[in-house]
Amino acid sequence: MLTGIIRDMARCTAPTRGHHTASGRAACPVHGGSGRYGYGYGSPYSSYTPSYTPSGSSGGGRSNGGGSGSSGRPRWSPAGSSVAYTPDEVRALTPFRVGVEKRVPLPEFRDVFLCHAWDDRRGVAKELHDLLESRGVSVWFSEKDVALGTSLLREIDKGLAKSRVGIVLVTPALLSRLKDEGIADKELSALLARDLLVPIVHDTTYEALRDVSPLLGSRSGLSTKENPLADVAAKLAELIAI
């Protein structure tokens, strides 16, 4: 599934010509006329209006994780919060916040589905899970949510369906798994289709990610290169709080 999506995106004209007008979309060999992309959830290149209050000069360009420029306060960050954002991070996270606000929270929903490589389950993935839950974020995490004797893929399907936002922990181990098209690849395909996906890059780079998955690499997110994992968890907790 992911391979086919990536092949389509290689032909997409959005990065060079844009999809911001009807004529631009119509000229695209992948999306022209149909408005279709990833099970009908819209193009990852679709436009949005960032919403933040800068506290100084704002940086420009797409976020590659940490971003640059002076700090800004996004509208979803509560008064008195000590969490600092760059303007690039606010721009990157604003579309996800809009998606969170549009989803009706249900009692059985988890806040976050954590997609990670199997090799990271007792390391950085467990650390991120614990940091998020310490901030009151409910996390679907395979290490605790898949019981012995149950179908892993079936439990993943249920977890995806009952999670408001997906986060992908992008590590060297995940990049290796994606090349092999394992279970992580199947999770990622479903999350990409929902268009509610925040990449968290750890111990690798967006450049390495784009070499393996151009589609996921086109999504802006957060990086532990500029933010400790605890700060990443704090930003995610504010992002999904309703």
N, C-alpha and C positions, 0 to 999 in steps of 0.2 A: 504493500500500500504506500509506504513512505517513498519507495523507489519511484513509483509512478508519479507521485506528487512532485518530487524533486525534478523529474524529467519534464513535467509540465512547466514548472517554474523556470527552468532553463530557457524555455521558449517565450516566457512572459515578457512583455515590453514595459511593464510598470516601472522597473528601476531606471530605464533610460528615457521613456516618453511620458510616464505618468498615467494614472487612471483617474485623475481628478475631474475629467470632463467626460461627457457621453461619447464624444468622438474619440477620445483617447482610449476608452474601454473598448469601443467598437473595433478599433484598429488592432487590438491584441488578438493573436491567434489562439490563445488559451481561454481568455475571459470574454472575448468580443460578443456583445449582444445578449449573453445569457446571464451575466452577473454571477456565474457559478464559480465557486472555489471552495475546495475542502468541505464537501457535504453541505454547501449553501451557507457558510458562515462568513462570506466576504473575503476580499483579498487582504493579505497581510500588509500590502502597501497602501491600503485605503487611508484617506486623510482623517485627521482629527485635530481638534483645537486644544492645545495644552492649557491647563488651568492651574496657575500657581502665582504666588505673590513673591517676586524677587526681592531680595534684600541686598541690592547692589547690582552691578552690571551682569546681565545674563549671558551665558555661553550659548553657542549655536551648534547645530549639527546633531546627528543621531548618536544616542548613547551607546557606547560599547562596554557598559558596565559601570565603572566608577565615574566616568564623565569628567568634566572640567568646569572651571568657572566658579563664581561665588555661590554661597549657599542660598537656597530659596525655601519657602514654606508652602507645601502643597495644601490645598483646601481641606484634604481629609486628615491632615495631621492636627491633633487636638491642641488647644491652647496650653502652653506650659510644657509641651513636649521638648525633650532635650535631643531628639533625633535630628541630625542635620542632613540635608539633601543638597545635591548640586542641581542646577537648572536642567542639565541633561537627564538626571535621574527622574526629576519631576515629569519631564516630557515623555520619558520612556514608560513610566508607570501610570500616567493619566488614562490611557485607553483601557488598561486593566481595571482601574478603579471604576470607570464608567460601566464596564461589564459586570463588576461585582454589584453595583447599585441597581442594575437592571434585573438581577436574579432574585427571586423571592426566597428568602431564607426559610427552610423547613426544619422541623425539629430533628429529623434523622440525618440531615446533611452534615458533612464535615466541612470545615473551612477550607482545607487544603488537601490535595492529593500530592504526595511526594513521590515523584518518579526518580529513580536512582539506579545505578549499576549494582548488581549483586555483590560485587567485591567491596562496595562502600557501605554495606548494610550495618556493619558493626563499628564503622569509623565515622567519617564525616557526615554520612546520612543520619546516623543515630544522634550525632551531636546537633545537627540542625533540627531534627525532630524534637529533641529535648529542649532546645532553646525556644522553639516556637510554642511548645506546650507550656513552658514556664511563663509565657506571656498570655496564656489563656486561649491560644489558637488550637483548635481540634484538628488533628492531622491523621489522614489515612496513610499508614505505614505498614508495608508488607510484613515486617518483622513481628508486629503485634496483631495485625488484622487478618492474617491468613493462618487458620488453624491446621494442625496436622491432619492429613487425610482428606482435606478439601482440595478442590480444583483451583490451582493458582490462577489460571487465566479467568475462570469464572468469578473468583473473588476480586480480581483486578477490574473486571467489567463492572461489578457492582460498586466498587470503590470509586471508579471514574464517574458513574452515573449519579452518585450521591455526594460529590465534592463540588464546592463552588468555584474553586480556582485550582489550576494545576501548576506546580513548580517542578522544573527539571534541574536536578543537580548535575551540572556538566563538569565531569572530571576526566582525567586520562582513561580511567576504567570505563566510563560511559562511552567515550568516543570509540574505544576498542569494541565494546558490545554492539554499538550501532553498526559498525562495519560488518559484524557477523550476523546482523538482523535477528537478534534474539528477542526475549520478552520485553526488554526495555524499548526496543524498536516498535513493538506493537502498542505499548502504552503511549509512546510518543506520538504515533500516528493518530490515535484517538484524541489526544490532547490538542494536537495541531488542528484537528478538524473543528474543535470547539472555539478556537481563537481566544481562549482565556488561559494563556500559558506564559509564565515568567521564568526565563532561564536564569540560573544562578551559576556563574562560571567560577570554578575553584581549581587552583593549581594547573590551569591551562589558559588558553586565550580564545577570543572570538575568532581569530584567524584560523586556528586549528579546528574550531567547531565548523566554520564555513567550509573547510576542506572536506569534512565528513557529511555535513547536513546543511547545505545552503539555505534551506527553508527555515530551519530552526535558527541558523545564524543570522537570518534577516530580522529576527525578533530582538528588540532591546530588552535589557534586564539589569541585573546587578552582578557585581564581581567582587570577590574577596581580595583581589589585588589592591583595591583602594579602600575596601571596607572589611573590618574583621567580621567573622561569621556572626558574632553576637549583634553587630550593627545591622547586618543583612536581615536577621530574624526580627529585629525591632521594626525595620521598615516594612517587612511583609506583614507583621502584626497590625501596624497602622493601616496598611493598604486594604486589608480585608475586614476591618472593624466597621460594623454598621450600627 
